[in-house]
Amino acid sequence: MKGIVSKVALGVAGTGMAVAVAAVAIGPRVSEWYDGRHQRQTSYETGSQAKADGRSMPAWLPDDASSVKYLMSTKGDDRLLRATLREGRLPAGCTTGLPGKGPHPVPVPVSLKAGWFPESIATKATGSCGHYNVTLTGNQLYAWQDGATLQAALRAEHVAKR
């Protein structure tokens, strides 16, 4: 009987170890799958097509922008946008300089990832359009919005209106 109990205990321990190893190996893939299920990625030929299709598309995107790519989180306000601008300058209503207060404002981090959006772009922020941080490289516009930063800004605007 003692031998059977030892074998059962060893089998249970071995199964537990296998589950733990599988969880470590599969965990990152499950996380990527889960995150991907909460994202919507789209492409448009023009800015006007993008704005006609998506209510979350920023109004400041020029109608004549081309090669528009957009990624949004469906469980928050995180956004990525890339577009080619015909004139190679920031759209009307956008401002140069980093958003934020103080002598050394910090750019908003990029929380989403897409193959068409450079990961290091947050360090190159040159302005803002609405609640988006932007970088213009030649005629290529990269814009990103962090949901937590947006919510904090909206709360501050709401308090200021009181």
C-alpha positions in Angstrom: 0.0 0.0 0.0 2.8 2.4 0.9 4.4 1.9 -2.6 1.0 2.7 -4.3 0.6 5.9 -2.3 4.2 6.9 -3.2 3.6 6.3 -6.9 0.3 8.2 -6.8 2.0 11.1 -5.0 4.8 11.1 -7.5 2.4 11.0 -10.4 0.4 13.9 -9.0 3.6 15.9 -8.3 4.8 15.1 -11.9 1.5 16.2 -13.4 1.6 19.5 -11.3 5.2 20.1 -12.6 4.1 19.5 -16.2 1.2 21.9 -15.8 3.5 24.5 -14.3 6.0 24.1 -17.2 3.2 24.3 -19.8 1.8 27.5 -18.1 5.2 29.2 -18.3 5.6 28.1 -21.9 2.1 29.0 -23.1 1.4 32.0 -20.9 2.9 34.7 -23.1 1.1 33.3 -26.2 -2.2 33.3 -24.3 -1.6 36.9 -23.2 -0.8 37.9 -26.8 -3.9 36.2 -28.0 -6.1 37.8 -25.4 -4.6 41.3 -26.1 -5.1 40.8 -29.8 -8.8 39.9 -29.3 -9.3 43.4 -27.8 -7.8 45.3 -30.7 -9.2 46.5 -34.0 -6.8 47.3 -36.8 -7.9 48.9 -40.1 -6.4 50.5 -43.2 -7.8 53.1 -45.5 -6.7 54.7 -48.7 -7.7 58.2 -47.5 -8.4 60.2 -44.4 -11.9 60.9 -45.5 -12.6 57.1 -45.9 -11.1 56.5 -42.4 -13.3 59.2 -40.8 -16.4 57.9 -42.6 -15.8 54.4 -41.3 -14.7 54.9 -37.7 -16.3 57.1 -35.1 -13.2 56.9 -33.0 -11.1 58.3 -35.9 -9.7 61.7 -34.9 -11.4 64.7 -36.6 -8.0 66.4 -37.1 -6.9 63.8 -39.6 -6.8 65.5 -43.0 -9.3 64.2 -45.6 -6.5 64.0 -48.2 -4.2 62.0 -46.0 -3.3 58.7 -47.7 -2.2 55.2 -46.6 -3.9 55.5 -43.3 -3.3 52.7 -40.8 -5.2 52.6 -37.4 -5.0 50.3 -34.4 -7.3 50.8 -31.4 -7.9 49.0 -28.2 -11.5 47.9 -27.8 -11.2 47.9 -24.0 -9.7 51.3 -23.5 -8.7 54.5 -25.3 -5.2 53.4 -26.6 -4.7 54.3 -30.2 -2.1 54.2 -32.9 -2.3 56.0 -36.3 0.0 56.3 -39.2 -0.8 58.4 -42.3 1.0 60.0 -45.2 0.3 63.7 -45.4 0.4 65.3 -48.8 1.8 68.6 -47.6 4.3 67.2 -45.0 3.2 69.4 -42.2 1.1 68.9 -39.1 -2.7 69.1 -39.7 -4.6 72.3 -38.8 -5.2 72.6 -35.1 -2.2 70.6 -34.1 0.6 72.2 -32.1 4.3 71.7 -32.0 6.1 70.9 -28.7 5.4 68.2 -26.2 2.2 68.2 -24.2 2.3 68.4 -20.4 3.4 70.9 -17.9 6.7 72.0 -16.6 10.0 72.8 -18.2 10.6 69.2 -19.3 7.3 67.6 -20.4 7.5 63.9 -21.0 6.0 62.3 -24.1 3.1 59.9 -23.6 4.2 56.2 -23.9 3.1 54.0 -26.7 1.2 51.1 -25.2 0.0 49.2 -28.3 2.3 47.6 -30.9 2.0 47.2 -34.6 4.5 46.3 -37.2 3.9 49.5 -39.1 4.5 51.7 -36.0 8.1 52.2 -34.8 8.5 51.2 -31.1 10.9 54.0 -30.4 8.7 56.8 -31.8 7.6 58.1 -28.4 11.1 59.5 -27.8 10.6 61.5 -31.0 7.3 63.3 -30.2 7.3 66.7 -31.8 3.7 67.9 -31.1 0.1 67.0 -30.3 -3.1 66.8 -32.2 -6.1 66.7 -29.8 -5.1 64.2 -27.2 -2.7 62.4 -29.5 1.1 62.8 -29.4 2.5 63.1 -32.9 5.8 62.8 -34.8 6.1 63.9 -38.4 9.0 62.4 -40.3 9.0 63.9 -43.8 5.4 63.4 -44.9 4.8 60.4 -42.6 2.7 61.2 -39.5 2.8 58.9 -36.5 0.2 59.6 -33.8 -0.6 57.7 -30.6 -2.9 58.1 -27.7 -2.6 56.5 -24.3 -5.9 55.7 -22.7 -4.9 56.4 -19.1 -3.4 59.8 -20.1 -6.5 60.6 -22.0 -8.8 59.8 -19.1 -6.7 61.9 -16.7 -6.9 64.9 -19.2 -10.7 64.5 -19.6 -11.1 64.5 -15.8 -9.0 67.6 -15.5 -11.0 69.4 -18.2 -14.2 68.4 -16.5 -13.0 69.8 -13.2 -11.8 73.0 -14.8 -15.3 73.5 -16.3 -17.0 73.4 -12.9 
